[in-house]
Amino acid sequence: MALLFDGWKRLITAAWTEGILRECEKIQKETGTAIDLVQYQCWGNATPNLSFNEGEYAVFQLPDLSRYDGIICDLTNIVDGSVRQAVIQKVRDANVPAVSLCIEAPGLLYAGVDGRSAEKKIIEHLFQVHHCRSFFFAGGPEDNYENRERLRAFEECMEAHHVPEDQRGFCFGTYETQSGTAAMRGILESGRPLPDAIVSANDNIAVGVILEAEKHGIHVPEDVRVTGFDCLDKAMYFDPQITSAEIFREGIGALAMRVLFRKMSGQTVTKHSYAASPCHFTESCGCPNTGEVSYRSYVRGQIVYGIEIQKADDRQAHFESQLMECQTFAQFRDCILQKCRQLDDDGAFIVLDERLTDPENGGALPAVCDRKHLKVLGGFEKDGSSGDTMLFAGAPEQTLQEHLLERKPGQMLFVTPLHLKERAAGYIVIENPRFLSDYENIYRMHKGVLNTLQEIWDHQRIEESMRQLKALYERDRLTGVYQRAALKDRIEPAFREMLSSGSKVGVCFADADRFKRINDRRGHEFGDRVLQKIAKALQENLPGTGYVCRYGGDEFLAILEVTDEEGLEAYWECVQTDLLRKPDQACDLPPVQISMGMVLAPDASLGSCLDDYINAADRKMYTMKGNHHGRE
């Protein structure tokens, strides 16, 4: 089964997964069918940064959904309508049974609460029990399915009871407390009488309404009755306790899994399936406290929760400090895998686009992962093997996929995206992440990992830019060979390394014959072409490891690994043959003559200093030039 989930801002709805897993266990006991879950999890609305969101949603492009037996998706938190529609279309194109959680999606089955019926019960209660006759609906996001269903219930009740237009009103907002604050302010600023009841689309909004009302000396429920929805802790433990309708998310997850399995088994299922949503009528609407909660137990739980959160924050701070020290992708990998080893899971793997680790790539990463470029950076499994064992490092992603498919059935994989803003970079996959319901801040870990990935990538690109600039600085712009500035930083260290490895090294110093006369008679442009031809002959005839440097003017230096004096002479013969070759269509220059002095290192009389060998080669070059009848 594929699970496509988007987090609510920086949170993760672990309750969906818990319910699904419990139902999978029941199905296996009842039918013997083991179900593997692969959860593709992102946080596409955690920030207003659109490029970040685009990178998050790339995780939904990873799976080939047609290879799955069924799909469950949570689309409620995808605030970008175009992204939501694209995901729905991808799910539909897979042509396998699929269920949407708590949001109507064309072509998908629905599993959720009957929010409209539950909201009607609350409003009918306000009518019948508390004799309310004027109402205001403090809504959530206008395009949210659950919010629209609750507003629809509100409007149907208003019509059924013939509530006049001037005795009812509504507004849209978010599902946050601030939306309730804004709704209450809007009511007060309108100048209209306070309604008998404010029906809030969720408990957060109801809390905001009550807090803002208290600032203006308005008491709940004496002056206005307020209701919520979702039955969160903040509703049941608030003062006043808030009338609400319960959403049992574990139950909805279990219902979705059961519906999906029935559909896959060929059974008839209805388009909509609903989990029970009991209403709790309590203090905020004028009813007595339900008595269903223990405030002392709640406070105790909050204290324990605070202690565990502090421990988790300390662990997270330590993890972030380790991430900050990572300067390479290998260090990045080791840091993340070490953190995953400390969590309650069975293993983890990091998969990256191979172009990311190529410093010469230049940042050409796609918006969607190109799977043929994905490679396993490394991973581990808690199977009793050494904690230092690195699995599948450098292997193609397909190798990892095949391995994961061979695992013991009835497992879960948790996949989160790796990206550089809007550019897909890979993913992390965790086996059986039981820690999802613990106190660890999963999003904070996720964000820290992405920040470090970006920093390493930026640092790598800066280093590559510096390398390219250095290469440009080291190269002679006319001939393309090294210029004299590279002698100390590159050629001398290479010379010493060749000698230390036991190699024999030829040091050659060359000078163009009659070059001043060539420039005077044929012009500097022709002279430049002569220099280019000399440099090319020296470079292309290097027998293996070697370097060519334009030492100055028409002087060139070449150092090369050779076996003996004969190898050095052979190099000279090849260079001379190229330069004296008659012009052809590819090169219209006449034959070019040079003088070249050569010495072989090591030579006890010269030591190990490259300058001494250059000077010796220079002297031999002038001897040859004299033998050429004093050529200029």
C-alpha positions as CSV (number, residue, x, y, z in Angstrom):
1,M,0.0,0.0,0.0
2,A,1.2,3.5,-0.8
3,L,0.4,6.3,1.7
4,L,0.7,9.8,0.4
5,F,0.7,12.2,3.3
6,D,1.4,15.9,3.7
7,G,2.0,17.2,7.2
8,W,0.0,19.9,8.9
9,K,2.5,22.8,8.8
10,R,5.4,21.4,10.9
11,L,3.4,18.5,12.4
12,I,2.8,14.9,11.2
13,T,-0.5,13.2,11.6
14,A,0.9,10.0,13.1
15,A,-2.6,9.0,14.1
16,W,-3.5,8.1,10.5
17,T,-0.6,5.7,10.3
18,E,-1.3,4.1,13.7
19,G,-4.9,3.4,12.8
20,I,-3.8,1.9,9.4
21,L,-1.2,-0.3,11.0
22,R,-3.6,-1.6,13.6
23,E,-6.1,-2.5,10.9
24,C,-3.3,-4.2,8.9
25,E,-2.6,-6.4,11.9
26,K,-6.3,-7.3,12.2
27,I,-6.5,-8.1,8.5
28,Q,-3.5,-10.4,8.7
29,K,-5.0,-12.2,11.7
30,E,-8.3,-12.6,10.0
31,T,-7.2,-13.5,6.4
32,G,-3.5,-14.3,6.6
33,T,-2.8,-11.4,4.2
34,A,0.4,-9.4,5.1
35,I,0.3,-5.8,4.0
36,D,3.4,-3.7,3.4
37,L,3.0,0.1,3.8
38,V,5.2,2.7,2.0
39,Q,4.5,6.2,3.4
40,Y,5.6,9.1,1.2
41,Q,5.6,12.0,3.7
42,C,6.3,15.6,3.1
43,W,5.6,19.0,4.7
44,G,4.5,21.1,1.8
45,N,2.8,23.8,3.8
46,A,5.4,24.3,6.5
47,T,6.6,27.5,5.1
48,P,5.4,30.3,2.7
49,N,8.5,29.6,0.7
50,L,7.1,28.3,-2.6
51,S,10.4,26.8,-3.8
52,F,10.7,24.8,-0.6
53,N,7.1,23.5,-1.0
54,E,7.8,22.5,-4.6
55,G,10.8,20.5,-3.4
56,E,8.7,18.8,-0.7
57,Y,5.9,17.8,-3.1
58,A,8.5,16.1,-5.4
59,V,8.3,13.1,-3.1
60,F,4.9,12.3,-4.6
61,Q,6.5,11.9,-8.0
62,L,8.8,9.2,-6.7
63,P,6.5,6.1,-6.7
64,D,5.1,4.3,-9.7
65,L,1.7,4.0,-8.1
66,S,0.5,1.5,-10.6
67,R,2.8,-1.1,-9.0
68,Y,0.9,-0.8,-5.7
69,D,-2.3,-2.8,-4.7
70,G,-3.9,0.2,-3.1
71,I,-3.4,3.9,-2.1
72,I,-4.4,6.0,0.9
73,C,-3.8,9.7,0.7
74,D,-4.2,12.6,3.0
75,L,-4.8,15.7,0.9
76,T,-6.4,17.9,3.5
77,N,-3.2,19.8,4.2
78,I,-2.2,20.5,0.7
79,V,-3.1,24.2,0.4
80,D,-2.0,24.6,-3.2
81,G,-5.1,23.5,-5.2
82,S,-3.0,22.8,-8.4
83,V,-0.7,20.4,-6.4
84,R,-3.7,18.7,-4.8
85,Q,-5.3,18.2,-8.3
86,A,-2.0,16.9,-9.7
87,V,-1.7,14.3,-6.9
88,I,-5.3,13.2,-7.3
89,Q,-4.7,12.8,-11.1
90,K,-1.6,10.8,-10.4
91,V,-3.5,8.5,-8.1
92,R,-6.4,8.1,-10.6
93,D,-3.9,7.3,-13.4
94,A,-2.5,4.4,-11.3
95,N,-5.9,2.7,-11.8
96,V,-5.8,0.9,-8.5
97,P,-8.2,1.2,-5.5
98,A,-7.6,4.5,-3.6
99,V,-9.1,6.2,-0.6
100,S,-8.9,9.9,0.3
101,L,-8.9,10.8,4.0
102,C,-11.5,13.4,5.1
103,I,-11.6,15.2,1.7
104,E,-13.7,14.6,-1.3
105,A,-11.5,13.7,-4.3
106,P,-13.0,12.8,-7.8
107,G,-12.5,9.2,-8.6
108,L,-11.3,8.2,-5.1
109,L,-13.2,6.6,-2.2
110,Y,-13.8,8.7,0.9
111,A,-13.1,7.8,4.5
112,G,-13.7,10.3,7.2
113,V,-16.2,11.7,9.6
114,D,-19.7,12.8,8.7
115,G,-18.9,16.3,9.6
116,R,-22.1,17.6,8.2
117,S,-24.3,15.3,10.4
118,A,-22.2,16.0,13.5
119,E,-22.4,19.8,13.0
120,K,-26.2,19.5,12.5
121,K,-26.5,17.7,15.8
122,I,-24.6,20.6,17.5
123,I,-26.7,23.3,15.9
124,E,-29.9,21.4,16.6
125,H,-28.8,21.1,20.2
126,L,-28.4,24.9,20.3
127,F,-31.9,25.3,18.9
128,Q,-33.7,22.8,20.9
129,V,-31.9,22.8,24.3
130,H,-30.6,26.4,24.6
131,H,-33.2,28.1,22.4
132,C,-30.7,30.0,20.3
133,R,-32.2,32.0,17.4
134,S,-29.3,34.0,16.0
135,F,-26.1,32.4,14.8
136,F,-22.6,33.0,13.3
137,F,-20.4,30.5,11.7
138,A,-16.7,31.1,12.3
139,G,-15.2,29.1,9.4
140,G,-11.9,27.7,8.4
141,P,-10.3,27.8,4.9
142,E,-12.8,28.5,2.2
143,D,-11.6,25.7,-0.1
144,N,-11.3,23.1,2.6
145,Y,-13.7,20.1,2.2
146,E,-14.4,19.6,5.9
147,N,-15.0,23.3,6.4
148,R,-17.4,23.4,3.5
149,E,-19.3,20.4,4.9
150,R,-19.7,22.1,8.3
151,L,-20.8,25.3,6.6
152,R,-23.3,23.4,4.6
153,A,-24.7,21.9,7.8
154,F,-25.0,25.4,9.2
155,E,-26.8,26.7,6.2
156,E,-29.2,23.8,6.0
157,C,-30.1,24.2,9.7
158,M,-30.6,28.0,9.2
159,E,-33.0,27.2,6.3
160,A,-34.8,24.5,8.1
161,H,-35.5,26.7,11.1
162,H,-36.2,29.8,8.9
163,V,-33.6,31.9,10.6
164,P,-33.7,35.4,8.9
165,E,-30.7,36.6,7.0
166,D,-30.0,39.4,9.5
167,Q,-29.9,36.8,12.3
168,R,-27.1,34.7,10.8
169,G,-23.7,35.3,9.3
170,F,-20.4,33.5,8.6
171,C,-16.7,34.2,7.7
172,F,-13.8,32.2,6.5
173,G,-10.3,32.0,7.9
174,T,-7.8,29.3,8.9
175,Y,-7.9,26.5,11.4
176,E,-5.7,28.5,13.8
177,T,-6.7,30.3,17.0
178,Q,-6.1,33.7,15.3
179,S,-9.0,33.0,13.0
180,G,-11.3,32.9,16.0
181,T,-9.9,36.1,17.3
182,A,-10.5,37.8,13.9
183,A,-14.1,36.4,13.7
184,M,-15.0,37.8,17.2
185,R,-13.5,41.2,16.3
186,G,-15.5,41.2,13.1
187,I,-18.7,40.5,14.9
188,L,-18.1,43.3,17.5
189,E,-17.0,45.8,14.8
190,S,-20.0,45.2,12.7
191,G,-22.3,47.0,15.1
192,R,-24.8,44.2,15.0
193,P,-26.2,42.6,18.1
194,L,-24.1,39.7,19.5
195,P,-25.5,36.4,18.2
196,D,-26.9,33.8,20.5
197,A,-24.3,31.3,19.4
198,I,-21.0,31.2,17.5
199,V,-20.5,27.9,15.7
200,S,-16.7,27.4,15.1
201,A,-15.4,25.1,12.4
202,N,-12.8,23.6,14.9
203,D,-11.6,23.9,18.5
204,N,-8.7,26.2,17.7
205,I,-11.1,28.8,16.3
206,A,-13.5,28.3,19.3
207,V,-10.6,29.1,21.7
208,G,-9.7,32.2,19.8
209,V,-13.4,33.4,19.9
210,I,-13.6,32.8,23.7
211,L,-10.3,34.5,24.5
212,E,-11.2,37.6,22.4
213,A,-14.7,37.8,23.9
214,E,-13.2,37.8,27.4
215,K,-11.0,40.8,26.4
216,H,-14.3,42.7,25.8
217,G,-16.0,41.6,29.0
218,I,-18.2,39.1,27.1
219,H,-18.7,35.8,29.0
220,V,-19.2,32.4,27.6
221,P,-21.9,30.9,27.8
222,E,-23.8,33.6,29.7
223,D,-23.5,36.2,26.9
224,V,-22.9,34.0,23.9
225,R,-22.7,30.3,23.4
226,V,-19.6,28.9,21.5
227,T,-19.0,25.5,20.0
228,G,-16.0,23.8,18.3
229,F,-15.2,20.7,16.4
230,D,-12.5,18.0,16.5
231,C,-12.6,17.4,20.3
232,L,-9.0,18.3,20.8
233,D,-7.4,18.3,24.3
234,K,-7.6,22.1,24.3
235,A,-11.4,21.8,24.0
236,M,-12.0,19.2,26.7
237,Y,-9.5,20.8,29.2
238,F,-10.3,24.5,28.4
239,D,-12.1,26.8,30.8
240,P,-15.0,26.7,29.8
241,Q,-14.9,23.2,28.5
242,I,-15.8,23.5,24.8
243,T,-18.8,21.7,23.2
244,S,-17.3,19.8,20.3
245,A,-17.6,16.8,17.9
246,E,-15.0,14.0,18.1
247,I,-12.7,13.1,15.2
248,F,-11.0,9.8,16.0
249,R,-8.2,9.9,13.5
250,E,-6.9,6.4,14.3
251,G,-10.4,5.2,13.7
252,I,-10.5,7.0,10.3
253,G,-7.2,5.5,9.3
254,A,-8.4,2.0,10.3
255,L,-11.7,2.6,8.3
256,A,-9.7,3.7,5.2
257,M,-7.6,0.5,5.4
258,R,-10.6,-1.7,5.9
259,V,-12.5,-0.1,3.0
260,L,-9.4,-0.4,0.7
261,F,-8.9,-4.0,1.6
262,R,-12.6,-4.8,0.8
263,K,-12.3,-3.0,-2.5
264,M,-9.2,-5.0,-3.4
265,S,-10.9,-8.2,-2.4
266,G,-13.6,-7.6,-4.9
267,Q,-16.3,-6.7,-2.3
268,T,-18.8,-3.9,-3.0
269,V,-18.1,-0.7,-1.1
270,T,-19.8,2.6,-1.0
271,K,-18.3,5.8,-2.3
272,H,-18.3,7.3,1.3
273,S,-17.5,5.6,4.5
274,Y,-17.8,7.4,7.8
275,A,-16.3,6.8,11.3
276,A,-18.4,7.7,14.3
277,S,-18.3,11.3,15.4
278,P,-19.9,11.6,18.8
279,C,-20.8,15.1,20.1
280,H,-19.8,16.3,23.6
281,F,-22.2,19.0,24.9
282,T,-20.6,20.9,27.7
283,E,-19.9,24.2,29.4
284,S,-19.3,26.5,26.4
285,C,-22.9,26.0,25.1
286,G,-24.4,26.1,28.6
287,C,-24.4,22.4,29.5
288,P,-22.6,21.0,32.5
289,N,-19.0,19.8,32.4
290,T,-18.9,16.3,30.9
291,G,-16.9,14.9,33.8
292,E,-15.2,12.7,31.3
293,V,-11.7,14.1,31.9
294,S,-9.4,14.2,34.9
295,Y,-7.7,17.6,35.2
296,R,-5.1,16.3,37.7
297,S,-4.2,13.5,35.3
298,Y,-4.1,16.0,32.5
299,V,-1.7,18.3,34.4
300,R,0.4,15.3,35.3
301,G,0.5,14.3,31.7
302,Q,1.5,17.8,30.6
303,I,4.3,17.8,33.1
304,V,5.6,14.4,31.9
305,Y,5.2,15.6,28.3
306,G,7.2,18.7,29.1
307,I,10.0,16.6,30.5
308,E,10.1,14.3,27.5
309,I,9.9,17.3,25.1
310,Q,12.9,18.8,26.9
311,K,14.8,15.6,26.5
312,A,13.9,15.4,22.8
313,D,14.9,19.0,22.3
314,D,18.3,18.3,23.9
315,R,18.7,15.3,21.6
316,Q,17.7,17.4,18.6
317,A,20.1,20.3,19.5
318,H,22.9,17.7,19.7
319,F,21.9,16.3,16.3
320,E,21.8,19.8,14.8
321,S,25.3,20.7,16.2
322,Q,26.6,17.5,14.6
323,L,25.0,18.4,11.3
324,M,26.6,21.8,11.4
325,E,30.0,20.1,11.4
326,C,29.3,18.2,8.2
327,Q,31.3,19.4,5.3
328,T,31.1,16.5,2.9
329,F,28.3,14.2,1.7
330,A,30.0,11.3,3.5
331,Q,29.9,13.1,6.8
332,F,26.3,14.1,6.1
333,R,25.4,10.5,5.5
334,D,27.1,9.2,8.6
335,C,25.5,11.9,10.9
336,I,22.0,11.1,9.7
337,L,22.4,7.3,9.9
338,Q,23.8,7.6,13.4
339,K,20.8,9.6,14.4
340,C,18.5,7.0,12.9
341,R,20.3,4.2,14.8
342,Q,19.4,6.0,18.0
343,L,15.7,6.1,17.1
344,D,13.2,3.3,17.4
345,D,13.3,1.9,13.9
346,D,14.8,-1.1,12.0
347,G,17.0,0.7,9.5
348,A,17.5,3.7,7.2
349,F,19.0,4.5,3.8
350,I,19.9,7.7,2.1
351,V,19.4,8.0,-1.7
352,L,20.9,10.9,-3.6
353,D,21.0,12.0,-7.2
354,E,24.5,11.1,-8.4
355,R,24.7,14.5,-10.1
356,L,24.6,16.2,-6.7
357,T,27.9,14.6,-5.6
358,D,29.6,15.5,-8.9
359,P,31.4,18.8,-8.4
360,E,31.5,19.5,-12.1
361,N,27.7,19.1,-12.5
362,G,27.0,22.8,-12.0
363,G,23.7,22.4,-10.3
364,A,21.6,20.9,-13.0
365,L,19.2,19.0,-10.8
366,P,15.6,18.4,-11.9
367,A,12.3,19.4,-10.3
368,V,11.4,15.7,-10.3
369,C,13.7,12.9,-9.3
370,D,15.2,11.1,-12.3
371,R,15.5,7.6,-11.0
372,K,18.2,6.5,-13.4
373,H,20.5,9.0,-11.6
374,L,19.6,7.9,-8.1
375,K,22.3,6.2,-6.1
376,V,22.4,4.9,-2.5
377,L,24.7,7.1,-0.4
378,G,24.6,4.4,2.3
379,G,22.4,2.8,4.9
380,F,22.1,0.2,7.7
381,E,19.7,-2.3,9.2
382,K,19.3,-3.4,12.8
383,D,19.8,-7.1,12.1
384,G,22.4,-7.9,14.7
385,S,25.3,-6.9,12.4
386,S,27.9,-4.4,13.4
387,G,26.7,-0.9,13.8
388,D,29.5,0.3,11.5
389,T,28.3,-1.8,8.6
390,M,27.4,0.4,5.6
391,L,25.0,-1.2,3.2
392,F,24.6,-0.6,-0.5
393,A,26.9,2.5,-0.6
394,G,27.2,3.6,-4.2
395,A,24.7,1.0,-5.5
396,P,21.9,2.0,-7.9
397,E,18.6,2.8,-6.3
398,Q,17.1,-0.2,-8.0
399,T,19.4,-2.5,-6.0
400,L,18.0,-1.0,-2.7
401,Q,14.4,-1.3,-4.0
402,E,14.8,-5.0,-4.8
403,H,16.3,-5.5,-1.3
404,L,13.4,-3.8,0.4
405,L,10.9,-5.8,-1.5
406,E,12.5,-9.0,-0.2
407,R,12.0,-8.0,3.5
408,K,9.7,-9.9,5.8
409,P,6.1,-9.1,4.8
410,G,3.9,-6.8,6.9
411,Q,6.5,-4.0,7.2
412,M,6.4,-0.2,6.8
413,L,8.7,2.1,5.0
414,F,8.8,5.9,5.7
415,V,10.0,8.0,2.8
416,T,10.8,11.7,3.1
417,P,12.2,14.0,0.3
418,L,15.7,15.5,0.0
419,H,15.8,18.6,-2.0
420,L,17.6,21.9,-2.6
421,K,14.7,24.3,-2.5
422,E,12.6,23.4,-5.6
423,R,15.1,20.9,-7.0
424,A,14.7,17.2,-6.2
425,A,17.8,15.6,-4.8
426,G,16.7,12.2,-3.5
427,Y,15.1,10.8,-0.4
428,I,15.6,9.1,3.0
429,V,13.8,5.8,3.7
430,I,13.4,4.5,7.2
431,E,12.2,1.0,8.0
432,N,9.4,0.6,10.6
433,P,9.7,4.0,12.2
434,R,8.0,3.3,15.5
435,F,9.3,6.6,16.8
436,L,6.7,8.6,14.8
437,S,4.4,8.7,17.8
438,D,7.2,9.6,20.2
439,Y,8.3,13.1,21.3
440,E,10.9,13.5,18.5
441,N,10.3,16.6,16.3
442,I,10.3,14.9,13.0
443,Y,9.9,18.1,11.0
444,R,12.8,19.8,12.9
445,M,15.1,16.9,12.0
446,H,13.9,17.0,8.4
447,K,14.5,20.8,8.2
448,G,18.0,20.4,9.8
449,V,18.9,17.7,7.3
450,L,17.7,19.9,4.3
451,N,19.6,22.9,5.6
452,T,22.8,20.9,5.9
453,L,22.3,19.4,2.4
454,Q,22.0,22.9,1.0
455,E,25.1,24.2,2.8
456,I,27.2,21.3,1.6
457,W,26.0,21.7,-1.9
458,D,26.6,25.5,-1.8
459,H,30.1,24.9,-0.3
460,Q,30.8,22.3,-3.0
461,R,29.8,24.7,-5.8
462,I,31.9,27.5,-4.3
463,E,34.9,25.1,-4.2
464,E,34.3,24.0,-7.7
465,S,34.0,27.7,-8.9
466,M,37.3,28.4,-7.1
467,R,38.8,25.3,-8.8
468,Q,37.7,26.5,-12.1
469,L,39.0,30.1,-11.4
470,K,42.3,28.6,-10.3
471,A,42.4,26.5,-13.5
472,L,41.9,29.6,-15.5
473,Y,44.5,31.4,-13.6
474,E,47.0,28.5,-14.0
475,R,46.5,28.2,-17.8
476,D,48.1,30.3,-20.4
477,R,45.2,31.9,-22.4
478,L,47.0,31.8,-25.7
479,T,48.3,28.3,-25.8
480,G,46.1,26.5,-23.2
481,V,49.1,24.9,-21.4
482,Y,50.1,25.9,-17.8
483,Q,51.6,29.3,-17.3
484,R,54.5,30.1,-15.1
485,A,52.2,30.9,-12.1
486,A,51.4,27.2,-11.9
487,L,55.0,26.2,-11.5
488,K,55.2,26.5,-7.7
489,D,51.7,25.3,-6.9
490,R,51.3,22.4,-9.3
491,I,54.4,21.5,-11.3
492,E,57.0,21.5,-8.6
493,P,54.8,19.3,-6.2
494,A,54.2,16.9,-9.1
495,F,57.9,16.7,-9.9
496,R,58.7,15.9,-6.2
497,E,56.0,13.3,-6.1
498,M,57.3,11.6,-9.3
499,L,60.8,11.4,-7.8
500,S,59.6,10.1,-4.4
501,S,57.7,7.3,-6.2
502,G,60.9,6.2,-7.8
503,S,60.2,7.4,-11.3
504,K,62.7,8.9,-13.7
505,V,61.6,12.4,-14.8
506,G,62.6,14.3,-17.9
507,V,63.0,18.0,-17.7
508,C,62.9,19.8,-21.0
509,F,63.4,23.5,-21.8
510,A,62.4,24.6,-25.3
511,D,62.7,27.8,-27.2
512,A,61.4,28.8,-30.7
513,D,64.2,29.4,-33.2
514,R,64.2,32.8,-34.9
515,F,61.0,33.8,-33.2
516,K,61.8,37.6,-33.2
517,R,62.4,37.5,-36.9
518,I,59.0,35.6,-37.4
519,N,57.2,38.3,-35.4
520,D,58.9,41.1,-37.2
521,R,58.3,39.7,-40.7
522,R,54.9,37.9,-40.3
523,G,53.3,39.9,-37.5
524,H,52.4,39.0,-33.9
525,E,49.2,37.1,-34.9
526,F,51.3,34.7,-37.0
527,G,53.8,34.5,-34.1
528,D,50.9,33.6,-31.7
529,R,50.0,30.7,-34.0
530,V,53.5,29.5,-34.0
531,L,53.5,29.4,-30.2
532,Q,50.2,27.5,-30.2
533,K,51.7,24.9,-32.5
534,I,54.7,24.5,-30.3
535,A,52.6,24.1,-27.2
536,K,50.3,21.6,-28.9
537,A,53.3,19.5,-30.1
538,L,54.8,19.5,-26.6
539,Q,51.5,18.6,-24.9
540,E,50.2,15.9,-27.3
541,N,53.4,14.0,-27.4
542,L,53.7,13.6,-23.6
543,P,54.1,9.8,-23.2
544,G,51.9,9.6,-20.0
545,T,52.1,11.7,-16.9
546,G,53.5,15.1,-17.6
547,Y,53.1,18.8,-17.7
548,V,53.8,21.6,-20.2
549,C,54.3,25.1,-19.1
550,R,54.8,28.3,-21.1
551,Y,57.8,29.6,-19.1
552,G,57.8,33.0,-20.8
553,G,57.6,34.6,-24.2
554,D,58.6,31.8,-26.6
555,E,60.1,29.5,-23.9
556,F,58.4,26.3,-22.8
557,L,59.0,23.8,-20.0
558,A,58.0,20.2,-20.1
559,I,58.4,17.6,-17.4
560,L,57.4,14.0,-18.0
561,E,57.8,10.5,-16.6
562,V,60.2,8.4,-18.7
563,T,62.1,5.1,-18.3
564,D,65.5,6.3,-19.5
565,E,67.5,8.7,-21.7
566,E,66.1,6.9,-24.8
567,G,62.6,7.8,-23.7
568,L,63.6,11.4,-23.4
569,E,65.1,11.3,-26.9
570,A,62.0,9.7,-28.3
571,Y,59.9,12.5,-26.9
572,W,62.1,15.1,-28.6
573,E,61.9,13.2,-31.9
574,C,58.1,13.1,-31.8
575,V,57.9,16.8,-31.0
576,Q,60.3,17.7,-33.7
577,T,58.5,15.5,-36.3
578,D,55.2,17.3,-35.5
579,L,56.7,20.7,-35.8
580,L,58.6,20.1,-39.0
581,R,55.6,18.4,-40.7
582,K,54.6,20.2,-44.0
583,P,51.5,22.3,-43.8
584,D,48.2,20.7,-44.7
585,Q,44.5,21.7,-44.7
586,A,44.3,21.4,-40.9
587,C,47.4,23.6,-40.4
588,D,48.7,26.1,-42.9
589,L,51.8,27.0,-40.8
590,P,55.2,26.3,-42.4
591,P,57.5,24.0,-40.5
592,V,58.5,25.3,-37.0
593,Q,62.0,24.8,-35.5
594,I,62.8,24.9,-31.9
595,S,65.8,24.2,-29.7
596,M,65.3,22.0,-26.6
597,G,67.6,21.1,-23.8
598,M,66.9,17.9,-21.8
599,V,68.1,16.5,-18.5
600,L,67.1,13.3,-16.7
601,A,66.2,13.3,-12.9
602,P,67.2,12.2,-10.5
603,D,70.8,13.3,-11.0
604,A,73.1,13.3,-8.0
605,S,75.0,16.4,-9.3
606,L,71.7,18.4,-9.4
607,G,69.9,17.2,-6.3
608,S,66.1,17.4,-6.1
609,C,65.3,21.0,-6.7
610,L,63.4,21.5,-9.9
611,D,64.9,25.0,-10.5
612,D,68.4,23.4,-10.8
613,Y,67.1,20.9,-13.4
614,I,65.4,23.8,-15.3
615,N,68.6,25.8,-15.4
616,A,70.6,22.7,-16.6
617,A,68.0,22.1,-19.3
618,D,68.2,25.8,-20.2
619,R,71.9,25.6,-20.7
620,K,71.6,22.6,-22.9
621,M,69.0,24.3,-24.9
622,Y,71.4,27.3,-25.6
623,T,74.0,24.8,-26.6
624,M,71.6,23.3,-29.1
625,K,70.7,26.7,-30.3
626,G,74.4,27.5,-30.9
627,N,74.7,24.3,-32.9
628,H,71.9,25.6,-35.0
629,H,74.2,28.4,-36.1
630,G,73.0,30.9,-33.6
631,R,69.4,30.9,-34.5
632,E,67.4,33.6,-32.7
